Amino acid sequence: MLPGRIEVVELAPDPPAPAVGALPTGVVVLGPGGDDGAPVLLDLVRSGGLLVAGPRAAGAAARCARWPPGWSPPARRWRW
């Protein structure tokens, strides 16, 4: 049985994102991580690149369409 009344409450605003500062060439922020929301960094020079994968309709193509500033689009796309 459904409730007769549903109360809508105001949510607290999102906390500000932690400052990252200047990053070395090839280092990008992937997003917040950990319990404290500290930035997760990826060194593309050291790692050799980034693989974005997932099943159809999982958002991998949408992620690739929103490259951070300074990134180039992927050179190739493979499908199996």
N, CA, C and O atoms as a GROMACS GRO file, in nm:
protein
  320
    1MET      N    1   0.084  -0.117   0.000
    1MET     CA    2   0.000   0.000   0.000
    1MET      C    3   0.089   0.125   0.000
    1MET      O    4   0.189   0.129   0.071
    2LEU      N    5   0.054   0.223  -0.078
    2LEU     CA    6   0.130   0.347  -0.086
    2LEU      C    7   0.094   0.440   0.029
    2LEU      O    8  -0.019   0.440   0.078
    3PRO      N    9   0.192   0.521   0.072
    3PRO     CA   10   0.161   0.617   0.179
    3PRO      C   11   0.065   0.724   0.128
    3PRO      O   12   0.062   0.755   0.009
    4GLY      N   13  -0.014   0.779   0.219
    4GLY     CA   14  -0.108   0.884   0.182
    4GLY      C   15  -0.041   1.017   0.158
    4GLY      O   16  -0.095   1.102   0.088
    5ARG      N   17   0.076   1.036   0.218
    5ARG     CA   18   0.146   1.165   0.207
    5ARG      C   19   0.296   1.140   0.200
    5ARG      O   20   0.349   1.055   0.271
    6ILE      N   21   0.363   1.214   0.113
    6ILE     CA   22   0.508   1.206   0.101
    6ILE      C   23   0.564   1.344   0.129
    6ILE      O   24   0.524   1.442   0.067
    7GLU      N   25   0.657   1.351   0.222
    7GLU     CA   26   0.718   1.479   0.258
    7GLU      C   27   0.844   1.502   0.175
    7GLU      O   28   0.928   1.412   0.163
    8VAL      N   29   0.856   1.621   0.120
    8VAL     CA   30   0.975   1.659   0.043
    8VAL      C   31   1.058   1.752   0.130
    8VAL      O   32   1.008   1.851   0.182
    9VAL      N   33   1.186   1.718   0.146
    9VAL     CA   34   1.274   1.799   0.230
    9VAL      C   35   1.383   1.862   0.144
    9VAL      O   36   1.419   1.809   0.039
   10GLU      N   37   1.435   1.974   0.188
   10GLU     CA   38   1.547   2.040   0.121
   10GLU      C   39   1.676   1.967   0.156
   10GLU      O   40   1.700   1.932   0.272
   11LEU      N   41   1.759   1.945   0.056
   11LEU     CA   42   1.889   1.883   0.079
   11LEU      C   43   1.995   1.990   0.100
   11LEU      O   44   1.985   2.101   0.047
   12ALA      N   45   2.096   1.955   0.177
   12ALA     CA   46   2.208   2.048   0.196
   12ALA      C   47   2.282   2.065   0.064
   12ALA      O   48   2.286   1.972  -0.016
   13PRO      N   49   2.341   2.182   0.040
   13PRO     CA   50   2.416   2.200  -0.085
   13PRO      C   51   2.540   2.110  -0.087
   13PRO      O   52   2.591   2.070   0.017
   14ASP      N   53   2.585   2.078  -0.208
   14ASP     CA   54   2.706   1.997  -0.222
   14ASP      C   55   2.825   2.072  -0.163
   14ASP      O   56   2.834   2.194  -0.176
   15PRO      N   57   2.916   2.000  -0.097
   15PRO     CA   58   3.036   2.068  -0.046
   15PRO      C   59   3.123   2.112  -0.162
   15PRO      O   60   3.118   2.053  -0.269
   16PRO      N   61   3.204   2.215  -0.142
   16PRO     CA   62   3.292   2.260  -0.251
   16PRO      C   63   3.396   2.153  -0.284
   16PRO      O   64   3.441   2.079  -0.196
   17ALA      N   65   3.431   2.146  -0.410
   17ALA     CA   66   3.534   2.050  -0.452
   17ALA      C   67   3.670   2.093  -0.399
   17ALA      O   68   3.699   2.213  -0.395
   18PRO      N   69   3.752   1.997  -0.358
   18PRO     CA   70   3.886   2.033  -0.310
   18PRO      C   71   3.968   2.097  -0.422
   18PRO      O   72   3.954   2.060  -0.538
   19ALA      N   73   4.052   2.191  -0.386
   19ALA     CA   74   4.139   2.257  -0.484
   19ALA      C   75   4.246   2.159  -0.530
   19ALA      O   76   4.303   2.085  -0.450
   20VAL      N   77   4.274   2.161  -0.659
   20VAL     CA   78   4.374   2.071  -0.715
   20VAL      C   79   4.504   2.145  -0.743
   20VAL      O   80   4.612   2.090  -0.725
   21GLY      N   81   4.494   2.269  -0.786
   21GLY     CA   82   4.615   2.344  -0.820
   21GLY      C   83   4.666   2.306  -0.959
   21GLY      O   84   4.598   2.236  -1.033
   22ALA      N   85   4.784   2.353  -0.992
   22ALA     CA   86   4.844   2.325  -1.123
   22ALA      C   87   4.890   2.180  -1.127
   22ALA      O   88   4.948   2.129  -1.031
   23LEU      N   89   4.863   2.115  -1.238
   23LEU     CA   90   4.903   1.975  -1.256
   23LEU      C   91   5.013   1.965  -1.360
   23LEU      O   92   5.016   2.044  -1.455
   24PRO      N   93   5.103   1.870  -1.344
   24PRO     CA   94   5.205   1.849  -1.446
   24PRO      C   95   5.142   1.808  -1.579
   24PRO      O   96   5.028   1.760  -1.581
   25THR      N   97   5.213   1.828  -1.688
   25THR     CA   98   5.164   1.789  -1.820
   25THR      C   99   5.132   1.640  -1.821
   25THR      O  100   5.211   1.557  -1.775
   26GLY      N  101   5.015   1.606  -1.873
   26GLY     CA  102   4.976   1.466  -1.883
   26GLY      C  103   4.902   1.413  -1.763
   26GLY      O  104   4.855   1.299  -1.767
   27VAL      N  105   4.888   1.491  -1.658
   27VAL     CA  106   4.814   1.449  -1.539
   27VAL      C  107   4.676   1.513  -1.543
   27VAL      O  108   4.664   1.634  -1.562
   28VAL      N  109   4.572   1.432  -1.526
   28VAL     CA  110   4.435   1.480  -1.530
   28VAL      C  111   4.360   1.434  -1.406
   28VAL      O  112   4.396   1.335  -1.343
   29VAL      N  113   4.255   1.506  -1.373
   29VAL     CA  114   4.168   1.470  -1.261
   29VAL      C  115   4.055   1.384  -1.316
   29VAL      O  116   3.983   1.426  -1.406
   30LEU      N  117   4.040   1.263  -1.260
   30LEU     CA  118   3.931   1.176  -1.303
   30LEU      C  119   3.802   1.207  -1.230
   30LEU      O  120   3.693   1.186  -1.283
   31GLY      N  121   3.814   1.258  -1.108
   31GLY     CA  122   3.695   1.290  -1.029
   31GLY      C  123   3.724   1.272  -0.882
   31GLY      O  124   3.838   1.245  -0.843
   32PRO      N  125   3.622   1.289  -0.799
   32PRO     CA  126   3.642   1.273  -0.655
   32PRO      C  127   3.650   1.125  -0.617
   32PRO      O  128   3.592   1.039  -0.683
   33GLY      N  129   3.722   1.098  -0.509
   33GLY     CA  130   3.734   0.959  -0.463
   33GLY      C  131   3.760   0.952  -0.314
   33GLY      O  132   3.792   1.052  -0.251
   34GLY      N  133   3.748   0.835  -0.260
   34GLY     CA  134   3.772   0.814  -0.118
   34GLY      C  135   3.663   0.874  -0.033
   34GLY      O  136   3.569   0.936  -0.083
   35ASP      N  137   3.675   0.856   0.097
   35ASP     CA  138   3.575   0.908   0.191
   35ASP      C  139   3.574   1.059   0.198
   35ASP      O  140   3.471   1.119   0.227
   36ASP      N  141   3.688   1.122   0.170
   36ASP     CA  142   3.697   1.267   0.181
   36ASP      C  143   3.672   1.339   0.049
   36ASP      O  144   3.670   1.462   0.045
   37GLY      N  145   3.653   1.264  -0.059
   37GLY     CA  146   3.627   1.326  -0.189
   37GLY      C  147   3.750   1.389  -0.251
   37GLY      O  148   3.738   1.475  -0.339
   38ALA      N  149   3.869   1.348  -0.206
   38ALA     CA  150   3.993   1.403  -0.262
   38ALA      C  151   4.003   1.369  -0.410
   38ALA      O  152   3.956   1.263  -0.452
   39PRO      N  153   4.064   1.456  -0.490
   39PRO     CA  154   4.073   1.430  -0.634
   39PRO      C  155   4.152   1.303  -0.665
   39PRO      O  156   4.255   1.276  -0.604
   40VAL      N  157   4.102   1.225  -0.759
   40VAL     CA  158   4.173   1.108  -0.810
   40VAL      C  159   4.245   1.152  -0.936
   40VAL      O  160   4.181   1.196  -1.032
   41LEU      N  161   4.376   1.141  -0.936
   41LEU     CA  162   4.458   1.187  -1.048
   41LEU      C  163   4.505   1.069  -1.131
   41LEU      O  164   4.524   0.959  -1.079
   42LEU      N  165   4.526   1.092  -1.260
   42LEU     CA  166   4.580   0.992  -1.350
   42LEU      C  167   4.693   1.055  -1.430
   42LEU      O  168   4.674   1.158  -1.494
   43ASP      N  169   4.809   0.993  -1.426
   43ASP     CA  170   4.924   1.038  -1.503
   43ASP      C  171   4.924   0.960  -1.634
   43ASP      O  172   4.965   0.844  -1.639
   44LEU      N  173   4.878   1.025  -1.742
   44LEU     CA  174   4.868   0.959  -1.871
   44LEU      C  175   5.004   0.928  -1.932
   44LEU      O  176   5.017   0.833  -2.009
   45VAL      N  177   5.106   1.006  -1.898
   45VAL     CA  178   5.240   0.980  -1.951
   45VAL      C  179   5.295   0.852  -1.888
   45VAL      O  180   5.346   0.765  -1.958
   46ARG      N  181   5.284   0.841  -1.757
   46ARG     CA  182   5.336   0.726  -1.685
   46ARG      C  183   5.255   0.599  -1.715
   46ARG      O  184   5.312   0.491  -1.730
   47SER      N  185   5.124   0.613  -1.723
   47SER     CA  186   5.038   0.495  -1.743
   47SER      C  187   5.029   0.453  -1.889
   47SER      O  188   4.999   0.337  -1.918
   48GLY      N  189   5.056   0.544  -1.981
   48GLY     CA  190   5.049   0.511  -2.122
   48GLY      C  191   4.910   0.531  -2.182
   48GLY      O  192   4.892   0.507  -2.302
   49GLY      N  193   4.813   0.573  -2.103
   49GLY     CA  194   4.680   0.598  -2.157
   49GLY      C  195   4.572   0.559  -2.059
   49GLY      O  196   4.598   0.534  -1.941
   50LEU      N  197   4.451   0.554  -2.110
   50LEU     CA  198   4.334   0.524  -2.028
   50LEU      C  199   4.238   0.441  -2.110
   50LEU      O  200   4.206   0.475  -2.225
   51LEU      N  201   4.190   0.332  -2.052
   51LEU     CA  202   4.091   0.248  -2.117
   51LEU      C  203   3.956   0.277  -2.055
   51LEU      O  204   3.938   0.267  -1.934
   52VAL      N  205   3.859   0.315  -2.139
   52VAL     CA  206   3.721   0.335  -2.094
   52VAL      C  207   3.640   0.225  -2.161
   52VAL      O  208   3.628   0.221  -2.284
   53ALA      N  209   3.583   0.137  -2.080
   53ALA     CA  210   3.511   0.023  -2.134
   53ALA      C  211   3.383  -0.001  -2.056
   53ALA      O  212   3.368   0.045  -1.943
   54GLY      N  213   3.292  -0.073  -2.116
   54GLY     CA  214   3.169  -0.109  -2.049
   54GLY      C  215   3.071  -0.166  -2.148
   54GLY      O  216   3.090  -0.156  -2.269
   55PRO      N  217   2.964  -0.227  -2.097
   55PRO     CA  218   2.863  -0.282  -2.187
   55PRO      C  219   2.788  -0.170  -2.259
   55PRO      O  220   2.799  -0.053  -2.222
   56ARG      N  221   2.714  -0.206  -2.359
   56ARG     CA  222   2.634  -0.107  -2.433
   56ARG      C  223   2.545  -0.030  -2.336
   56ARG      O  224   2.490  -0.087  -2.242
   57ALA      N  225   2.531   0.098  -2.361
   57ALA     CA  226   2.446   0.189  -2.282
   57ALA      C  227   2.496   0.208  -2.140
   57ALA      O  228   2.418   0.247  -2.053
   58ALA      N  229   2.624   0.181  -2.113
   58ALA     CA  230   2.679   0.199  -1.978
   58ALA      C  231   2.738   0.338  -1.958
   58ALA      O  232   2.771   0.374  -1.844
   59GLY      N  233   2.753   0.417  -2.064
   59GLY     CA  234   2.804   0.552  -2.050
   59GLY      C  235   2.948   0.571  -2.094
   59GLY      O  236   3.002   0.681  -2.081
   60ALA      N  237   3.013   0.468  -2.147
   60ALA     CA  238   3.153   0.482  -2.189
   60ALA      C  239   3.166   0.584  -2.302
   60ALA      O  240   3.258   0.666  -2.301
   61ALA      N  241   3.076   0.580  -2.399
   61ALA     CA  242   3.082   0.676  -2.511
   61ALA      C  243   3.055   0.817  -2.461
   61ALA      O  244   3.118   0.912  -2.508
   62ALA      N  245   2.963   0.832  -2.368
   62ALA     CA  246   2.934   0.965  -2.312
   62ALA      C  247   3.056   1.017  -2.236
   62ALA      O  248   3.086   1.136  -2.244
   63ARG      N  249   3.125   0.931  -2.164
   63ARG     CA  250   3.246   0.973  -2.092
   63ARG      C  251   3.352   1.020  -2.191
   63ARG      O  252   3.417   1.122  -2.168
   64CYS      N  253   3.368   0.948  -2.300
   64CYS     CA  254   3.470   0.985  -2.399
   64CYS      C  255   3.433   1.113  -2.472
   64CYS      O  256   3.521   1.182  -2.524
   65ALA      N  257   3.305   1.146  -2.478
   65ALA     CA  258   3.262   1.268  -2.546
   65ALA      C  259   3.289   1.392  -2.461
   65ALA      O  260   3.280   1.504  -2.511
   66ARG      N  261   3.322   1.372  -2.335
   66ARG     CA  262   3.346   1.485  -2.244
   66ARG      C  263   3.488   1.482  -2.192
   66ARG      O  264   3.510   1.474  -2.071
   67TRP      N  265   3.584   1.490  -2.282
   67TRP     CA  266   3.724   1.489  -2.241
   67TRP      C  267   3.755   1.613  -2.160
   67TRP      O  268   3.706   1.721  -2.192
   68PRO      N  269   3.836   1.601  -2.056
   68PRO     CA  270   3.879   1.720  -1.982
   68PRO      C  271   3.962   1.812  -2.071
   68PRO      O  272   4.015   1.767  -2.173
   69PRO      N  273   3.975   1.939  -2.033
   69PRO     CA  274   4.057   2.031  -2.113
   69PRO      C  275   4.199   1.978  -2.128
   69PRO      O  276   4.258   1.928  -2.033
   70GLY      N  277   4.252   1.990  -2.248
   70GLY     CA  278   4.390   1.946  -2.274
   70GLY      C  279   4.398   1.804  -2.325
   70GLY      O  280   4.506   1.761  -2.368
   71TRP      N  281   4.290   1.728  -2.321
   71TRP     CA  282   4.291   1.591  -2.373
   71TRP      C  283   4.254   1.594  -2.519
   71TRP      O  284   4.185   1.684  -2.566
   72SER      N  285   4.301   1.495  -2.591
   72SER     CA  286   4.260   1.475  -2.729
   72SER      C  287   4.159   1.362  -2.734
   72SER      O  288   4.163   1.274  -2.648
   73PRO      N  289   4.069   1.362  -2.832
   73PRO     CA  290   3.979   1.248  -2.844
   73PRO      C  291   4.057   1.120  -2.871
   73PRO      O  292   4.172   1.128  -2.916
   74PRO      N  293   3.999   1.005  -2.844
   74PRO     CA  294   4.072   0.880  -2.867
   74PRO      C  295   4.110   0.865  -3.013
   74PRO      O  296   4.035   0.903  -3.103
   75ALA      N  297   4.227   0.809  -3.036
   75ALA     CA  298   4.276   0.792  -3.172
   75ALA      C  299   4.198   0.683  -3.246
   75ALA      O  300   4.177   0.692  -3.366
   76ARG      N  301   4.156   0.580  -3.171
   76ARG     CA  302   4.085   0.469  -3.236
   76ARG      C  303   3.977   0.417  -3.143
   76ARG      O  304   3.985   0.431  -3.021
   77ARG      N  305   3.877   0.358  -3.205
   77ARG     CA  306   3.772   0.289  -3.128
   77ARG      C  307   3.763   0.147  -3.179
   77ARG      O  308   3.761   0.123  -3.300
   78TRP      N  309   3.757   0.055  -3.088
   78TRP     CA  310   3.741  -0.086  -3.125
   78TRP      C  311   3.609  -0.136  -3.072
   78TRP      O  312   3.564  -0.096  -2.964
   79ARG      N  313   3.547  -0.225  -3.147
   79ARG     CA  314   3.425  -0.291  -3.102
   79ARG      C  315   3.439  -0.440  -3.130
   79ARG      O  316   3.492  -0.482  -3.233
   80TRP      N  317   3.391  -0.517  -3.037
   80TRP     CA  318   3.388  -0.662  -3.057
   80TRP      C  319   3.248  -0.709  -3.060
   80TRP      O  320   3.223  -0.829  -3.075
   0.00000   0.00000   0.00000
